[in-house]
Amino acid sequence: MSTRPLPVSTPAEQGVDPRGIHAFLDAVEAAPDIEPHSVMILRHGRLVASGWWAPYTADRLHLLYSLSKSFTSTAAGVAVAEGLLDLEAPVISYFPEFEADITDPRSRAMLVRHVASMASGQLAETNDQAFGTDRAEPVRGFLLVPPDRDPGTVFAYNQPATYTLAAIVQRCSGQSLTEYLRPRILDPLGIGEVAWIQHPRGRDLGFSGLHATTDAIARLGLLYLQDGVWEGKRLLPSSWVAEATRPHIPTADGTLKDIGSDWQHGYGFQFWMSRHGYRGDGAYGQFCVVLPQHDAVIATTAATGQMQQLLDAVWRHLLPAFGPDPLPDRADEDKALQHRLDGLALPPVAARPAPTTASGLWSGARLTPEGGRCAGQPGLTAAEISGPDGGWTVTLVEGDDRLVLRVPDSGWAVEEGRVPTAVSGGWTDPDTLRLDVVFLQTPHRLTVTGTLDADNPGAGTFTARWHTAPLHGGPMRRNRAPLSSREEPAPRG
């Protein structure tokens, strides 16, 4: 958790209509393709509403995916202010050991500002090429990919561009991004524990991999809303805030004609421009929305493939709720809203406890992937069922890893093990067991469904399906915050 709480107010005191927040909650909870995990709403520097859908909690680190980029941008802004980083310098000048290798004139002309604004000259993502060419030093791999156009002339959302910006900051400072940000930004903002995936060891990934609380997202947004000033002290130059949050390169590519798309309004320095304000933006609904016109910040974590739908709910319900003046006589509405926020929860799986026949049929059963291979998680080879003494458990076997899941009688069973999880489920009929496994430090949920083989006692098959697939890939044990920030991912966005 953060070390100091944010100032708190009721919505009505800050001119926010509680009915608009209710309508937003109604919308995201009713949407079949959105699984909300948290929301925080700040107005006039005050926290007016916050809630976490159980089993997610306020103190839980959550994988931010590409919202990590906005923290990388912040580190770059500090480095510019300290004279460590020059936006007008060629990228290659920070890696003189690659001089002989990098011969393409466009690669050599690429400036720091170009990688900061996703304008390196490539027309498409180069992640696989960069890391595939040189996994030990992906910056070299990136610079060996010749840009398709002159740098600064075309936008492409490109993970190695941010990785390179992060690598430059870390090379110039002699520290990881986390170490560099800790005394300069994180501690002054009151942000507690964070964890960042590294590749290679000692270098924070930059473009993704940061695990932090929703509160940390909200504080970063508030720092930018306040022009880089926190509690009367300037932490970021005003010039950096202005540059980072204005469009440097158009993002409309002609394929999306609807100006209502929030990915069509330009890109700053690791921030997206929106129809309203600007935002830090991570896969599956990790958002830091900053609304200068309304003096507001909205932070969310979620699991959705329909990110535009989540933003649409913000625009449709929360924006109209921001009024110019305090709202009198709304104490009862504020209280009702707080009661709802305190009780937010993801619905458990509709299932029953073990049937009376389960002990003889299910206990000791070993299930194998349906069709011989688990498409959703290829390394998963077995699901072993134990019970009923001491309670039913399902053990997922993946190589040398064994993830033991307790089958709850009802609701969610939270396990704070090496991989923090919450499990809901049970038997949908005597021959079918379903468990939903929420990996609590990520947006991800895995549904495991097992079926007994009527002709082969003690055997059966299972399927495993991700609701939103982890972009970093790899074994299930990676679906948590790194214990030491030293675990290498499969480097994807």
C-alpha positions as CSV (number, residue, x, y, z in Angstrom):
1,M,0.0,0.0,0.0
2,S,1.0,3.6,-0.2
3,T,2.7,5.2,2.7
4,R,0.3,8.1,3.1
5,P,-3.4,8.2,2.3
6,L,-4.8,10.5,-0.3
7,P,-7.0,13.4,0.9
8,V,-10.6,12.1,0.9
9,S,-13.9,13.9,0.3
10,T,-17.4,12.9,-0.6
11,P,-18.4,13.1,-4.3
12,A,-21.0,15.8,-3.7
13,E,-18.5,18.1,-1.8
14,Q,-16.4,18.1,-5.0
15,G,-19.2,18.6,-7.4
16,V,-19.5,14.9,-8.5
17,D,-23.0,13.5,-8.8
18,P,-23.0,10.1,-7.0
19,R,-25.7,8.9,-9.5
20,G,-23.1,9.1,-12.3
21,I,-20.7,6.9,-10.4
22,H,-23.6,4.4,-9.8
23,A,-24.4,4.5,-13.5
24,F,-20.7,3.8,-14.4
25,L,-20.7,0.8,-11.9
26,D,-23.9,-0.5,-13.4
27,A,-22.5,-0.3,-16.9
28,V,-19.2,-2.1,-16.3
29,E,-20.9,-4.8,-14.1
30,A,-23.5,-5.4,-16.8
31,A,-21.1,-5.6,-19.7
32,P,-20.4,-9.3,-20.5
33,D,-17.0,-8.5,-21.9
34,I,-15.7,-6.4,-19.0
35,E,-14.5,-7.8,-15.7
36,P,-13.8,-4.8,-13.5
37,H,-11.1,-5.1,-10.8
38,S,-10.8,-1.6,-9.3
39,V,-11.7,2.1,-9.8
40,M,-10.5,5.3,-8.1
41,I,-11.9,8.7,-8.9
42,L,-10.1,11.9,-7.9
43,R,-11.6,15.4,-8.2
44,H,-10.0,18.7,-7.2
45,G,-7.1,16.7,-5.6
46,R,-9.5,14.6,-3.4
47,L,-10.3,10.9,-3.6
48,V,-14.1,10.9,-3.9
49,A,-14.7,7.2,-4.8
50,S,-12.8,4.0,-4.8
51,G,-13.6,0.4,-4.8
52,W,-12.2,-3.1,-5.5
53,W,-14.1,-6.1,-6.8
54,A,-13.4,-8.9,-4.4
55,P,-11.3,-11.0,-4.4
56,Y,-9.1,-8.0,-5.6
57,T,-8.1,-5.7,-2.8
58,A,-6.7,-2.2,-2.4
59,D,-3.2,-3.4,-1.2
60,R,-2.7,-5.9,-4.1
61,L,-0.1,-5.2,-6.7
62,H,-1.6,-5.6,-10.2
63,L,0.2,-6.0,-13.5
64,L,-0.2,-2.7,-15.4
65,Y,1.0,-4.0,-18.8
66,S,1.6,-0.9,-21.1
67,L,0.5,1.6,-18.4
68,S,4.1,0.9,-17.3
69,K,5.2,3.1,-20.2
70,S,3.9,6.2,-18.5
71,F,6.1,5.5,-15.5
72,T,9.0,5.0,-17.9
73,S,8.1,8.4,-19.4
74,T,8.2,9.9,-15.9
75,A,11.7,8.5,-15.3
76,A,12.8,10.0,-18.7
77,G,11.4,13.4,-17.7
78,V,13.4,13.4,-14.5
79,A,16.5,12.3,-16.4
80,V,16.0,15.2,-18.8
81,A,15.7,17.6,-15.8
82,E,18.9,16.3,-14.3
83,G,20.8,16.6,-17.5
84,L,21.3,12.9,-18.0
85,L,19.1,12.6,-21.1
86,D,19.0,14.7,-24.2
87,L,15.9,14.3,-26.4
88,E,17.7,15.6,-29.4
89,A,20.6,13.1,-29.2
90,P,20.8,10.1,-31.5
91,V,19.9,6.9,-29.8
92,I,23.1,5.3,-31.1
93,S,25.1,7.9,-29.2
94,Y,24.1,6.2,-25.9
95,F,25.3,2.8,-27.2
96,P,28.7,3.5,-28.8
97,E,29.6,-0.2,-28.7
98,F,27.1,-0.8,-31.5
99,E,28.5,1.9,-33.8
100,A,30.1,-0.6,-36.2
101,D,26.9,-2.8,-36.3
102,I,24.3,-0.1,-37.0
103,T,24.8,1.1,-40.5
104,D,21.3,1.9,-41.7
105,P,21.1,5.7,-42.0
106,R,17.6,5.8,-40.6
107,S,18.6,3.8,-37.6
108,R,21.5,6.2,-37.0
109,A,19.2,9.2,-37.4
110,M,16.8,8.0,-34.8
111,L,16.7,10.4,-31.9
112,V,15.6,9.9,-28.3
113,R,12.5,11.9,-28.8
114,H,11.5,9.5,-31.6
115,V,11.6,6.4,-29.4
116,A,9.8,8.4,-26.7
117,S,6.9,9.2,-29.0
118,M,6.6,5.9,-30.9
119,A,7.9,7.5,-34.1
120,S,11.1,5.5,-34.7
121,G,10.2,5.0,-38.4
122,Q,8.9,1.5,-38.3
123,L,5.5,0.8,-39.7
124,A,4.7,-2.1,-37.3
125,E,5.6,-3.7,-34.1
126,T,9.2,-5.1,-34.1
127,N,9.2,-6.9,-30.7
128,D,9.8,-10.4,-32.1
129,Q,12.6,-9.1,-34.4
130,A,14.4,-7.1,-31.8
131,F,14.4,-9.8,-29.1
132,G,14.8,-12.6,-31.6
133,T,17.9,-10.9,-33.2
134,D,19.7,-10.2,-29.9
135,R,18.0,-11.5,-26.7
136,A,21.0,-10.5,-24.6
137,E,20.8,-6.9,-25.8
138,P,17.5,-6.1,-27.4
139,V,18.5,-2.5,-28.1
140,R,21.0,-3.8,-30.6
141,G,18.4,-6.1,-32.0
142,F,16.0,-3.1,-32.4
143,L,18.5,-0.9,-34.1
144,L,19.4,-3.6,-36.5
145,V,15.8,-3.5,-37.8
146,P,15.9,-0.9,-40.6
147,P,13.1,1.7,-40.2
148,D,10.6,1.8,-43.0
149,R,10.4,5.6,-43.0
150,D,12.4,8.5,-41.7
151,P,12.2,8.7,-37.9
152,G,9.7,11.2,-36.7
153,T,7.4,10.9,-39.7
154,V,5.1,7.9,-38.9
155,F,3.6,6.2,-35.8
156,A,3.8,2.6,-34.9
157,Y,3.1,1.2,-31.4
158,N,6.4,-0.6,-30.9
159,Q,7.5,-2.1,-27.6
160,P,11.3,-2.0,-28.4
161,A,11.1,1.8,-28.8
162,T,10.0,2.1,-25.2
163,Y,12.4,-0.6,-24.1
164,T,15.2,1.5,-25.7
165,L,14.1,4.7,-23.9
166,A,14.1,2.8,-20.6
167,A,17.5,1.3,-21.4
168,I,19.0,4.8,-22.0
169,V,17.6,6.1,-18.7
170,Q,19.0,3.1,-16.8
171,R,22.4,3.3,-18.6
172,C,22.7,7.1,-17.9
173,S,21.6,6.8,-14.2
174,G,23.4,3.5,-13.4
175,Q,20.2,2.3,-11.8
176,S,17.0,0.4,-12.6
177,L,14.0,2.5,-13.4
178,T,12.5,1.5,-10.0
179,E,15.7,2.5,-8.1
180,Y,15.9,5.7,-10.0
181,L,12.2,6.6,-9.5
182,R,12.1,5.6,-5.8
183,P,13.6,8.7,-4.2
184,R,12.6,11.1,-7.0
185,I,8.9,10.2,-7.6
186,L,7.7,7.1,-5.8
187,D,8.6,8.1,-2.3
188,P,7.5,11.7,-2.6
189,L,4.2,10.6,-4.0
190,G,3.7,8.1,-1.2
191,I,3.8,5.1,-3.4
192,G,4.8,2.0,-1.5
193,E,5.9,-1.4,-2.9
194,V,6.1,-1.9,-6.7
195,A,7.8,-4.7,-8.7
196,W,9.0,-4.6,-12.3
197,I,9.9,-7.5,-14.5
198,Q,13.5,-7.3,-15.8
199,H,15.2,-8.3,-19.0
200,P,18.1,-8.8,-18.9
201,R,18.8,-8.9,-15.1
202,G,19.2,-5.5,-13.6
203,R,17.2,-3.7,-16.3
204,D,13.5,-3.0,-15.8
205,L,11.5,-3.9,-18.9
206,G,10.1,-0.4,-19.4
207,F,7.3,-1.1,-21.9
208,S,5.5,-3.5,-19.6
209,G,5.9,-5.6,-16.5
210,L,5.3,-3.0,-13.8
211,H,3.2,-4.3,-10.9
212,A,1.7,-1.6,-8.7
213,T,-1.5,-0.7,-6.8
214,T,-4.4,1.2,-8.3
215,D,-3.5,3.9,-5.8
216,A,-0.1,4.2,-7.4
217,I,-1.8,4.7,-10.8
218,A,-4.1,7.4,-9.3
219,R,-1.1,9.3,-7.8
220,L,0.8,9.3,-11.0
221,G,-2.2,10.8,-12.8
222,L,-2.6,13.4,-10.0
223,L,1.1,14.4,-10.4
224,Y,0.5,15.1,-14.1
225,L,-2.8,16.9,-13.4
226,Q,-1.0,19.1,-10.9
227,D,1.7,20.0,-13.6
228,G,4.4,18.0,-11.9
229,V,4.0,19.5,-8.4
230,W,3.2,17.4,-5.3
231,E,2.5,18.9,-1.9
232,G,4.1,22.1,-3.0
233,K,7.3,20.5,-4.3
234,R,8.1,20.3,-8.0
235,L,9.0,16.7,-9.0
236,L,8.7,17.0,-12.8
237,P,9.4,20.0,-14.9
238,S,6.3,21.8,-16.2
239,S,7.8,21.6,-19.7
240,W,8.0,17.8,-19.5
241,V,4.4,17.5,-18.4
242,A,3.3,19.7,-21.3
243,E,5.5,17.7,-23.8
244,A,4.6,14.3,-22.6
245,T,0.9,15.0,-22.7
246,R,0.5,16.6,-26.1
247,P,0.3,14.8,-29.5
248,H,3.7,14.4,-31.2
249,I,2.7,12.1,-33.9
250,P,-0.7,11.3,-35.5
251,T,-2.1,7.8,-34.7
252,A,-5.1,7.7,-37.1
253,D,-4.1,5.3,-39.9
254,G,-7.1,5.5,-42.1
255,T,-8.4,2.1,-41.0
256,L,-10.4,3.4,-38.1
257,K,-12.7,6.2,-39.4
258,D,-14.6,6.7,-36.2
259,I,-13.1,9.7,-34.3
260,G,-14.8,8.1,-31.3
261,S,-11.9,5.6,-31.1
262,D,-9.6,6.7,-28.3
263,W,-6.6,5.4,-30.2
264,Q,-7.0,7.9,-33.0
265,H,-6.1,11.2,-31.3
266,G,-2.3,11.1,-31.3
267,Y,0.5,10.0,-29.1
268,G,2.7,11.9,-26.7
269,F,5.7,10.7,-24.7
270,Q,4.3,7.3,-23.6
271,F,0.9,8.8,-23.1
272,W,-2.1,8.4,-25.4
273,M,-4.3,11.4,-26.3
274,S,-8.0,10.8,-25.7
275,R,-11.3,12.3,-26.9
276,H,-11.1,13.8,-23.4
277,G,-7.8,14.6,-21.8
278,Y,-5.0,12.0,-22.0
279,R,-4.2,8.6,-20.5
280,G,-1.7,6.0,-19.6
281,D,-3.0,2.8,-21.1
282,G,-2.3,-0.9,-20.4
283,A,-3.7,-4.0,-22.1
284,Y,-7.0,-5.4,-20.8
285,G,-8.2,-2.1,-19.2
286,Q,-5.4,-0.8,-17.0
287,F,-6.1,3.0,-17.3
288,C,-4.8,6.3,-15.8
289,V,-7.2,8.8,-17.3
290,V,-6.3,12.5,-16.7
291,L,-9.0,15.1,-17.4
292,P,-7.5,18.6,-17.0
293,Q,-10.8,20.2,-18.1
294,H,-12.6,18.5,-15.2
295,D,-9.7,18.6,-12.7
296,A,-10.1,14.9,-12.4
297,V,-8.2,11.6,-12.5
298,I,-9.8,8.1,-13.0
299,A,-7.7,5.0,-12.4
300,T,-9.0,1.5,-13.3
301,T,-7.8,-2.0,-13.4
302,A,-9.7,-4.6,-15.3
303,A,-9.8,-7.7,-17.5
304,T,-11.4,-6.9,-20.9
305,G,-10.6,-7.2,-24.5
306,Q,-13.1,-4.3,-25.1
307,M,-11.0,-1.5,-23.8
308,Q,-12.9,1.1,-25.8
309,Q,-16.1,-0.1,-24.2
310,L,-14.6,0.6,-20.8
311,L,-13.5,4.1,-21.8
312,D,-17.0,4.7,-23.4
313,A,-18.5,4.0,-20.0
314,V,-16.2,6.6,-18.4
315,W,-17.2,9.2,-21.0
316,R,-20.9,8.3,-20.9
317,H,-21.4,8.2,-17.2
318,L,-18.6,9.9,-15.3
319,L,-18.0,13.0,-17.4
320,P,-21.5,14.3,-17.0
321,A,-21.2,13.7,-13.3
322,F,-18.5,16.3,-12.9
323,G,-20.2,19.6,-12.2
324,P,-18.7,23.0,-11.4
325,D,-20.0,23.4,-7.9
326,P,-20.6,21.3,-4.7
327,L,-23.9,19.5,-4.6
328,P,-25.9,20.2,-1.4
329,D,-28.2,17.8,0.3
330,R,-26.6,14.6,-1.2
331,A,-25.4,13.0,2.1
332,D,-27.8,10.0,1.7
333,E,-26.7,9.5,-1.9
334,D,-23.0,9.7,-0.9
335,K,-23.6,7.2,1.9
336,A,-25.4,4.8,-0.4
337,L,-22.6,5.0,-3.0
338,Q,-20.0,4.3,-0.3
339,H,-22.0,1.2,0.8
340,R,-22.0,-0.1,-2.7
341,L,-18.3,0.6,-3.2
342,D,-17.5,-1.3,0.0
343,G,-19.4,-4.3,-1.2
344,L,-18.1,-4.7,-4.8
345,A,-17.4,-8.3,-5.7
346,L,-16.9,-10.5,-8.7
347,P,-19.7,-13.1,-8.9
348,P,-18.6,-16.6,-7.9
349,V,-18.9,-19.6,-10.3
350,A,-22.3,-21.2,-10.2
351,A,-21.5,-24.6,-8.9
352,R,-22.2,-27.0,-6.0
353,P,-20.1,-28.7,-3.4
354,A,-18.9,-32.2,-4.1
355,P,-21.8,-34.6,-4.7
356,T,-22.2,-37.6,-2.4
357,T,-20.8,-39.9,-5.0
358,A,-17.6,-37.8,-5.4
359,S,-15.5,-39.5,-2.9
360,G,-15.4,-42.8,-4.8
361,L,-15.4,-41.3,-8.3
362,W,-13.2,-38.2,-8.0
363,S,-10.8,-38.7,-5.2
364,G,-7.4,-39.7,-6.6
365,A,-8.5,-39.0,-10.2
366,R,-5.8,-37.8,-12.7
367,L,-7.1,-35.8,-15.6
368,T,-5.2,-35.2,-18.8
369,P,-5.7,-32.5,-21.5
370,E,-8.6,-33.0,-23.8
371,G,-7.3,-33.9,-27.2
372,G,-3.8,-34.6,-25.7
373,R,-2.7,-31.0,-25.4
374,C,-3.9,-27.9,-23.5
375,A,-4.2,-25.2,-26.2
376,G,-4.6,-22.4,-23.7
377,Q,-1.6,-23.3,-21.6
378,P,0.5,-25.8,-23.5
379,G,2.8,-26.7,-20.6
380,L,-0.1,-27.9,-18.5
381,T,-0.1,-31.7,-18.5
382,A,-2.4,-32.9,-15.7
383,A,-5.0,-32.0,-13.1
384,E,-4.9,-34.2,-10.0
385,I,-7.9,-34.4,-7.7
386,S,-7.6,-35.0,-4.0
387,G,-10.2,-35.2,-1.3
388,P,-12.4,-35.3,0.7
389,D,-10.4,-35.5,3.9
390,G,-9.0,-32.0,4.6
391,G,-11.1,-30.6,1.7
392,W,-11.0,-31.1,-2.0
393,T,-8.0,-29.8,-4.0
394,V,-7.1,-29.7,-7.6
395,T,-3.4,-29.7,-8.4
396,L,-2.4,-28.3,-11.8
397,V,0.9,-29.9,-13.0
398,E,3.1,-27.9,-15.4
399,G,6.6,-29.3,-15.7
400,D,8.2,-29.3,-12.3
401,D,5.6,-26.7,-11.0
402,R,2.5,-27.8,-9.1
403,L,-0.2,-25.3,-8.4
404,V,-2.5,-26.5,-5.6
405,L,-6.0,-25.1,-5.7
406,R,-8.5,-25.5,-2.9
407,V,-12.1,-26.1,-4.0
408,P,-14.2,-23.7,-1.8
409,D,-17.7,-24.6,-0.5
410,S,-18.8,-21.2,-1.8
411,G,-17.5,-17.8,-2.8
412,W,-13.8,-17.3,-3.4
413,A,-10.9,-19.1,-1.7
414,V,-7.8,-16.9,-1.6
415,E,-4.4,-18.4,-1.4
416,E,-1.4,-16.2,-0.6
417,G,1.2,-18.6,-1.8
418,R,4.1,-18.2,-4.2
419,V,1.5,-17.4,-6.9
420,P,-1.4,-15.5,-5.2
421,T,-4.7,-16.9,-6.5
422,A,-8.4,-16.9,-5.7
423,V,-10.5,-19.9,-6.7
424,S,-14.2,-20.3,-7.1
425,G,-16.1,-23.3,-8.4
426,G,-17.2,-26.8,-7.7
427,W,-19.3,-29.4,-9.4
428,T,-21.7,-28.4,-12.2
429,D,-23.0,-32.0,-12.3
430,P,-21.7,-35.2,-10.8
431,D,-19.3,-35.8,-13.7
432,T,-18.1,-32.2,-14.2
433,L,-15.8,-30.1,-12.1
434,R,-15.2,-26.4,-12.9
435,L,-12.8,-24.0,-11.2
436,D,-12.1,-20.4,-12.1
437,V,-8.6,-19.4,-11.0
438,V,-8.0,-15.6,-10.7
439,F,-4.3,-14.8,-10.6
440,L,-4.6,-11.9,-8.2
441,Q,-1.5,-9.9,-9.2
442,T,-2.6,-9.8,-12.8
443,P,-5.8,-9.2,-14.8
444,H,-6.0,-12.9,-15.7
445,R,-8.5,-15.7,-15.0
446,L,-8.2,-19.3,-16.0
447,T,-11.2,-21.6,-16.2
448,V,-10.4,-25.3,-15.7
449,T,-13.1,-27.8,-16.5
450,G,-12.6,-31.5,-15.7
451,T,-14.8,-34.4,-16.8
452,L,-14.5,-38.0,-15.6
453,D,-14.2,-40.9,-18.0
454,A,-17.2,-43.2,-17.4
455,D,-15.3,-46.2,-18.7
456,N,-12.0,-45.6,-17.0
457,P,-12.3,-45.0,-13.2
458,G,-9.9,-42.5,-11.8
459,A,-9.2,-40.9,-15.2
460,G,-10.7,-38.2,-17.3
461,T,-9.9,-35.1,-19.3
462,F,-9.8,-31.3,-18.7
463,T,-9.7,-28.1,-20.6
464,A,-8.1,-24.8,-19.5
465,R,-9.2,-21.5,-21.0
466,W,-7.8,-18.0,-20.3
467,H,-10.5,-15.3,-20.3
468,T,-7.7,-12.8,-21.2
469,A,-4.4,-14.4,-22.3
470,P,-1.3,-13.4,-20.4
471,L,0.8,-11.4,-22.9
472,H,4.1,-12.3,-21.2
473,G,3.5,-16.0,-21.9
474,G,5.3,-18.8,-20.1
475,P,4.3,-21.0,-17.2
476,M,1.5,-20.1,-14.8
477,R,4.0,-19.2,-12.1
478,R,4.9,-16.1,-14.0
479,N,1.4,-14.7,-13.3
480,R,2.5,-12.8,-10.2
481,A,4.7,-9.9,-9.3
482,P,8.4,-10.8,-9.6
483,L,9.7,-11.6,-6.1
484,S,13.0,-9.8,-6.8
485,S,12.4,-8.1,-10.1
486,R,15.0,-10.5,-11.5
487,E,12.8,-13.0,-13.3
488,E,13.0,-12.8,-17.1
489,P,9.7,-12.8,-19.1
490,A,9.0,-13.9,-22.5
491,P,9.4,-10.4,-23.8
492,R,6.0,-9.3,-25.2
493,G,3.9,-6.2,-24.8
